[in-house]
Amino acid sequence: MYGLTAADLALQAKARAFADDLIPHEEYAEAHGGHLPDGMADQHRKRAVADGLYATNIPVEHGGTGATSLQQVLVQEQGGRVTNALAWVLATPPAWWPEVASDLARERWLGPTVRGEKTECYAITEEHAGSDVSDLQATARRDGDDYVVDGEKWHVTSYNEADYVFVQAVLVGGENEGEHVLLVVDKPTPGMEVVRTPAYSHTFAHEHPIVRFDGVRVPATHLVGAEGDGMRFSYEWFRFERLMVAARCLGAAERLVDEMSAFAAGRIVGGEPLASRQLVQGMLADSLTELFAARSLVYEVARGLDEASSLAGAEAEEARKVAHGRCSMAKLYASEMAGRVADRAVQVFGGRGYMRENVAERFSRELRVERIWEGASELQRVIVADQLVKRGRSALVG
């Protein structure tokens, strides 16, 4: 089904087995602030590396798995079946980095990250610059052999887990003033501090603090690419991560459909299975139908990326712009779909669905943010509409 090859199915099965082994730890994590017993998360990361489920988006010549876009989706989809971010050990370092990384960056950060020895986080979002990253206020000015970074970043996901931070800022002074730069900042670095760590709806070990940069000196050798490249890297990262968000939403919806249909079949109300009630049947049918539609969309978008990977020049640039719209469609539909499925699942489970020990309750909290981060649903609609007007319907969907 879905035209998957033998290699696709083998990787999918391996990822599914990995996810199945994580699921029994969810309730422990929920009861312990998202954390597992000491050393267990590291064991899971090492297994992901050994199983070829880590750095799937990085080419083989740079130490990664070299998986196709569709295969990356298949792995992340299985990870999406697991709550409490336990499957975030199926990490995907930035795929744009190998092309522009200096020898220093390869040795100090990229290589260890691909091997699972180091982890990164992104300091991009700000209090007044969320989905639109072009409105950043954090600044970077060149001072001798350093850049000096000032500003405050919000929702710095996994900051507490990371070894280094990608910081995007606007250049002040110099010939590229007003352009964006992306810098790598090691932890700890003087002048970089956590302002506060808000509590969020979900129960993850990965925190999302507000981080202040006050005169943080970053060696010029820590610049990623060139001055002015910051937005390009952000756009590439957003395209990729929006598709991966969509993939994880597929996995979450699949798990919810399985769990609530099994419960409805076994729950007896008035002498009959709950699944025999037409209103419940409607929720089950709608959920399965939307999952099928979303999965077909996401897989097709991934295949389009694979087909475009061999293009060059103007054709490649046009394909990137089309992909921008398609990845937005995938994230928009899959995240909205998963949210609806989670809400129905809570309703099917009834009071049980409101208990944190129930998978539907956890997903009802965790999936809500999928419609916000990496660009809110409203922004995805703007992107899709813009691409439709500029390129026409056939360029996007045929």
C-alpha positions as CSV (number, residue, x, y, z in Angstrom):
1,M,0.0,0.0,0.0
2,Y,1.1,3.6,-0.7
3,G,3.7,2.2,-3.2
4,L,6.4,1.6,-0.6
5,T,9.5,-0.4,-1.6
6,A,11.0,-3.3,0.3
7,A,13.6,-0.9,1.7
8,D,10.9,1.5,2.8
9,L,9.0,-1.2,4.5
10,A,12.1,-2.6,6.3
11,L,13.0,0.9,7.7
12,Q,9.4,1.5,8.6
13,A,9.2,-1.8,10.5
14,K,12.4,-1.0,12.4
15,A,11.1,2.4,13.4
16,R,7.8,0.8,14.5
17,A,9.6,-1.7,16.7
18,F,11.6,1.1,18.2
19,A,8.5,3.1,18.9
20,D,6.7,0.1,20.4
21,D,9.5,-0.3,22.9
22,L,9.2,3.3,24.0
23,I,5.4,3.3,24.5
24,P,5.5,1.3,27.8
25,H,7.6,4.1,29.4
26,E,5.1,6.9,28.7
27,E,3.2,6.7,32.0
28,Y,6.5,6.8,34.0
29,A,7.5,9.9,32.0
30,E,4.2,11.5,32.6
31,A,4.5,11.0,36.3
32,H,8.1,12.3,36.4
33,G,8.0,15.5,34.5
34,G,8.8,13.9,31.2
35,H,12.0,12.2,32.5
36,L,12.9,8.6,32.3
37,P,15.2,6.8,34.8
38,D,18.8,7.9,34.7
39,G,20.6,6.8,31.5
40,M,17.6,5.4,29.8
41,A,17.1,8.2,27.3
42,D,20.8,7.9,26.4
43,Q,20.4,4.2,25.8
44,H,17.4,4.9,23.5
45,R,19.5,7.4,21.5
46,K,22.4,4.9,21.1
47,R,19.9,2.3,19.9
48,A,18.5,4.8,17.4
49,V,22.0,5.5,16.0
50,A,22.8,1.7,15.9
51,D,19.5,1.0,14.1
52,G,20.0,3.6,11.4
53,L,17.1,5.7,12.7
54,Y,19.2,8.7,13.7
55,A,20.3,11.5,11.3
56,T,18.2,9.9,8.6
57,N,18.3,13.3,6.7
58,I,22.1,13.5,6.6
59,P,24.0,12.1,3.6
60,V,26.0,8.9,4.1
61,E,29.2,10.7,3.2
62,H,28.7,12.9,6.2
63,G,27.9,10.0,8.6
64,G,24.1,10.0,8.3
65,T,21.7,7.4,7.0
66,G,21.1,9.1,3.7
67,A,17.4,8.2,3.7
68,T,15.0,9.5,1.1
69,S,12.5,12.2,2.1
70,L,9.8,9.5,2.1
71,Q,11.9,7.3,4.4
72,Q,12.5,10.1,6.7
73,V,8.7,10.6,6.9
74,L,8.2,6.9,7.6
75,V,10.6,7.0,10.6
76,Q,9.2,10.2,12.1
77,E,5.7,8.9,11.6
78,Q,6.4,6.0,13.9
79,G,8.0,8.3,16.4
80,G,4.8,10.3,16.4
81,R,3.0,7.3,17.9
82,V,4.8,7.9,21.2
83,T,3.8,10.6,23.7
84,N,5.9,12.7,26.1
85,A,8.5,13.4,23.4
86,L,10.2,10.1,24.2
87,A,10.8,9.5,20.4
88,W,12.7,12.8,20.0
89,V,15.8,10.6,20.2
90,L,15.1,10.0,16.5
91,A,16.9,13.2,15.9
92,T,17.5,14.9,12.5
93,P,20.3,17.4,12.6
94,P,20.1,20.3,10.0
95,A,20.5,18.8,6.6
96,W,21.7,22.2,5.1
97,W,24.7,22.2,7.4
98,P,27.1,19.8,5.6
99,E,27.1,21.9,2.4
100,V,28.3,25.0,4.2
101,A,30.1,23.7,7.3
102,S,33.7,24.7,7.8
103,D,36.3,22.2,8.9
104,L,35.9,23.6,12.4
105,A,32.2,23.1,12.4
106,R,32.5,19.6,11.0
107,E,34.9,18.6,13.8
108,R,33.4,20.5,16.7
109,W,29.6,20.2,16.1
110,L,28.4,18.5,13.0
111,G,30.2,15.3,13.2
112,P,29.5,14.7,16.9
113,T,25.8,15.7,16.3
114,V,25.4,13.2,13.5
115,R,26.9,10.5,15.7
116,G,24.5,11.3,18.5
117,E,27.3,12.6,20.8
118,K,26.0,16.2,20.9
119,T,22.6,17.9,20.4
120,E,21.6,21.3,19.2
121,C,18.7,23.7,19.7
122,Y,17.4,26.8,17.9
123,A,17.1,30.3,19.3
124,I,15.1,32.0,16.6
125,T,11.6,32.9,17.9
126,E,11.2,36.1,19.9
127,E,8.4,37.7,22.0
128,H,7.2,39.7,19.1
129,A,8.5,37.6,16.2
130,G,6.9,34.1,16.0
131,S,5.8,32.6,12.8
132,D,7.3,35.6,10.9
133,V,11.0,35.3,11.6
134,S,11.7,38.2,9.3
135,D,10.8,40.6,12.1
136,L,13.6,39.6,14.5
137,Q,15.0,42.2,16.9
138,A,18.0,40.3,18.3
139,T,21.2,41.9,16.8
140,A,24.7,40.8,16.0
141,R,27.5,43.3,15.4
142,R,31.0,42.5,14.2
143,D,33.8,43.5,16.7
144,G,37.2,42.4,15.6
145,D,37.3,38.6,15.4
146,D,33.9,38.2,17.2
147,Y,30.3,38.9,16.7
148,V,28.5,40.4,19.7
149,V,24.9,39.2,20.1
150,D,22.2,41.0,22.1
151,G,18.6,40.1,22.4
152,E,16.0,37.8,23.9
153,K,14.7,34.5,22.5
154,W,11.5,32.7,23.4
155,H,10.5,29.0,23.2
156,V,14.1,27.8,22.8
157,T,13.1,24.2,22.6
158,S,15.4,21.6,24.2
159,Y,17.7,24.3,25.5
160,N,18.3,22.3,28.7
161,E,19.2,19.2,26.6
162,A,21.4,20.9,24.1
163,D,25.2,21.3,23.9
164,Y,25.1,24.3,21.6
165,V,22.6,26.8,20.2
166,F,21.9,28.1,16.7
167,V,21.2,31.8,17.1
168,Q,19.6,33.9,14.4
169,A,20.1,37.7,14.6
170,V,20.0,40.8,12.5
171,L,23.4,42.4,11.5
172,V,24.1,45.9,12.9
173,G,26.8,47.9,11.0
174,G,29.0,46.7,8.2
175,E,28.2,46.2,4.5
176,N,25.5,43.6,5.2
177,E,23.6,45.6,7.8
178,G,20.0,44.5,8.2
179,E,20.7,41.0,6.9
180,H,20.4,37.9,9.0
181,V,23.2,35.7,10.3
182,L,23.1,32.3,11.9
183,L,25.7,31.7,14.6
184,V,26.7,28.7,16.7
185,V,27.0,29.4,20.4
186,D,28.4,26.8,22.8
187,K,26.9,26.2,26.2
188,P,27.8,27.7,28.5
189,T,29.0,31.1,27.1
190,P,29.2,34.3,29.2
191,G,26.3,36.6,28.8
192,M,23.8,33.9,27.7
193,E,21.3,33.0,30.5
194,V,17.9,31.6,31.0
195,V,15.4,34.3,32.0
196,R,12.7,31.9,33.0
197,T,11.4,28.5,32.0
198,P,7.6,28.6,31.5
199,A,5.4,25.6,32.2
200,Y,3.7,24.3,29.1
201,S,0.7,22.0,28.5
202,H,2.7,18.9,27.7
203,T,4.9,16.9,30.0
204,F,8.3,16.8,28.2
205,A,11.8,16.5,29.6
206,H,12.7,19.1,26.9
207,E,12.2,22.6,28.2
208,H,11.4,25.7,26.2
209,P,12.9,28.6,28.2
210,I,13.3,32.3,27.4
211,V,17.0,32.9,26.9
212,R,18.7,36.3,27.0
213,F,21.9,37.2,25.1
214,D,23.6,40.1,26.7
215,G,26.8,41.1,24.9
216,V,27.5,37.5,24.1
217,R,30.8,37.3,22.2
218,V,30.8,34.6,19.4
219,P,33.9,34.0,17.4
220,A,33.5,34.9,13.7
221,T,34.5,31.3,12.9
222,H,31.2,30.2,14.4
223,L,29.3,31.9,11.6
224,V,27.2,29.4,9.6
225,G,27.7,30.0,5.9
226,A,28.0,33.7,5.1
227,E,26.5,36.9,6.3
228,G,23.0,37.2,4.9
229,D,22.4,33.4,4.8
230,G,20.4,33.3,8.0
231,M,17.0,33.5,6.4
232,R,17.9,30.9,3.7
233,F,18.8,28.4,6.4
234,S,15.7,29.2,8.3
235,Y,13.4,28.6,5.3
236,E,15.1,25.3,4.5
237,W,14.8,24.2,8.1
238,F,11.1,25.2,8.2
239,R,10.3,23.3,5.0
240,F,11.9,20.2,6.4
241,E,10.5,20.5,9.9
242,R,6.9,21.2,8.7
243,L,7.0,18.0,6.8
244,M,8.3,16.1,9.8
245,V,5.6,17.7,12.0
246,A,3.1,16.4,9.5
247,A,4.7,12.9,9.7
248,R,4.6,12.8,13.5
249,C,0.9,13.9,13.4
250,L,0.2,10.9,11.2
251,G,1.7,8.6,13.8
252,A,-0.2,10.2,16.6
253,A,-3.5,9.9,14.7
254,E,-2.9,6.3,13.9
255,R,-2.3,5.4,17.5
256,L,-5.4,7.2,18.6
257,V,-7.5,5.5,16.0
258,D,-6.2,2.1,17.1
259,E,-6.7,2.9,20.8
260,M,-10.2,4.4,20.6
261,S,-11.5,1.8,18.2
262,A,-10.3,-1.1,20.4
263,F,-11.8,0.6,23.4
264,A,-15.1,1.2,21.6
265,A,-15.3,-2.4,20.5
266,G,-14.7,-3.7,24.1
267,R,-16.7,-1.2,26.1
268,I,-20.2,-2.5,26.7
269,V,-23.0,0.1,27.2
270,G,-26.6,-1.0,27.7
271,G,-25.6,-4.5,26.7
272,E,-24.0,-3.5,23.4
273,P,-20.5,-2.5,22.4
274,L,-19.9,1.3,22.3
275,A,-18.7,0.8,18.7
276,S,-22.3,-0.1,17.7
277,R,-23.6,3.3,18.5
278,Q,-23.9,5.4,15.3
279,L,-22.6,8.6,16.8
280,V,-19.4,6.8,17.9
281,Q,-19.2,5.1,14.6
282,G,-19.2,8.5,13.0
283,M,-16.2,9.6,15.0
284,L,-14.3,6.5,14.2
285,A,-15.1,6.7,10.5
286,D,-14.2,10.4,10.2
287,S,-10.9,9.8,12.1
288,L,-9.8,6.9,9.9
289,T,-10.9,8.7,6.7
290,E,-9.0,11.8,7.6
291,L,-5.9,9.8,8.5
292,F,-5.9,8.1,5.1
293,A,-6.3,11.4,3.3
294,A,-3.5,13.0,5.4
295,R,-1.1,10.1,5.0
296,S,-1.6,10.1,1.2
297,L,-0.9,13.9,1.1
298,V,2.2,13.7,3.2
299,Y,3.7,10.7,1.4
300,E,3.1,12.4,-2.0
301,V,4.8,15.6,-0.8
302,A,7.8,13.6,0.3
303,R,8.0,11.8,-3.0
304,G,7.9,15.2,-4.8
305,L,10.9,16.3,-2.8
306,D,12.8,13.1,-3.8
307,E,11.9,13.6,-7.4
308,A,13.1,17.2,-7.3
309,S,16.4,16.3,-5.6
310,S,18.1,15.7,-8.9
311,L,17.2,19.1,-10.4
312,A,19.7,22.0,-10.7
313,G,19.7,25.7,-11.5
314,A,16.4,27.4,-12.2
315,E,14.5,24.2,-12.1
316,A,15.8,23.4,-8.6
317,E,14.9,26.9,-7.4
318,E,11.4,26.6,-8.7
319,A,11.0,23.2,-7.1
320,R,12.1,24.6,-3.8
321,K,9.4,27.3,-4.0
322,V,6.7,24.7,-4.9
323,A,8.0,22.5,-2.0
324,H,7.5,25.4,0.3
325,G,3.8,25.5,-0.5
326,R,3.4,21.7,-0.4
327,C,5.1,21.3,3.0
328,S,2.8,24.0,4.3
329,M,-0.2,22.1,3.0
330,A,1.1,18.9,4.6
331,K,1.6,20.5,8.0
332,L,-1.6,22.4,7.9
333,Y,-3.8,19.4,7.1
334,A,-2.0,16.8,9.1
335,S,-1.8,18.9,12.3
336,E,-5.4,20.0,12.1
337,M,-6.5,16.4,11.4
338,A,-4.6,15.0,14.4
339,G,-6.1,17.6,16.7
340,R,-9.6,16.6,15.6
341,V,-8.8,12.9,16.0
342,A,-7.4,13.5,19.5
343,D,-10.6,15.4,20.5
344,R,-12.8,12.6,19.3
345,A,-10.6,10.0,21.1
346,V,-11.1,11.8,24.4
347,Q,-14.8,11.8,23.8
348,V,-14.9,8.1,22.9
349,F,-13.0,7.3,26.1
350,G,-15.3,9.5,28.1
351,G,-14.0,10.1,31.7
352,R,-11.0,7.8,31.0
353,G,-10.0,10.1,28.2
354,Y,-9.5,12.9,30.7
355,M,-7.1,10.9,32.8
356,R,-3.4,11.6,32.3
357,E,-2.7,7.9,32.2
358,N,-4.7,7.7,29.0
359,V,-3.0,8.2,25.7
360,A,-5.9,10.3,24.4
361,E,-5.5,12.8,27.2
362,R,-1.8,13.1,26.6
363,F,-2.1,13.6,22.9
364,S,-4.9,16.1,23.4
365,R,-2.4,18.3,25.1
366,E,0.7,17.5,23.0
367,L,-0.9,17.8,19.6
368,R,-2.3,21.3,20.2
369,V,1.1,22.9,19.7
370,E,1.6,21.2,16.3
371,R,-0.8,23.9,14.9
372,I,1.5,26.6,16.3
373,W,5.2,25.9,16.1
374,E,7.2,25.8,12.9
375,G,4.6,28.3,11.7
376,A,1.0,28.5,12.8
377,S,-1.8,27.1,10.7
378,E,-2.8,30.6,9.7
379,L,0.6,31.3,8.3
380,Q,0.5,28.0,6.4
381,R,-2.7,29.1,4.8
382,V,-1.1,32.4,3.7
383,I,1.8,30.5,2.2
384,V,-0.4,28.1,0.3
385,A,-2.6,30.8,-1.0
386,D,0.4,32.9,-2.0
387,Q,1.9,30.0,-3.9
388,L,-1.5,29.3,-5.6
389,V,-1.8,32.8,-6.9
390,K,1.9,33.0,-8.0
391,R,2.2,29.5,-9.6
392,G,-1.3,28.3,-10.2
393,R,-3.1,25.2,-9.1
394,S,-1.4,22.7,-11.4
395,A,2.1,23.6,-10.1
396,L,1.1,22.6,-6.6
397,V,-1.3,19.7,-6.9
398,G,-1.5,18.9,-10.7
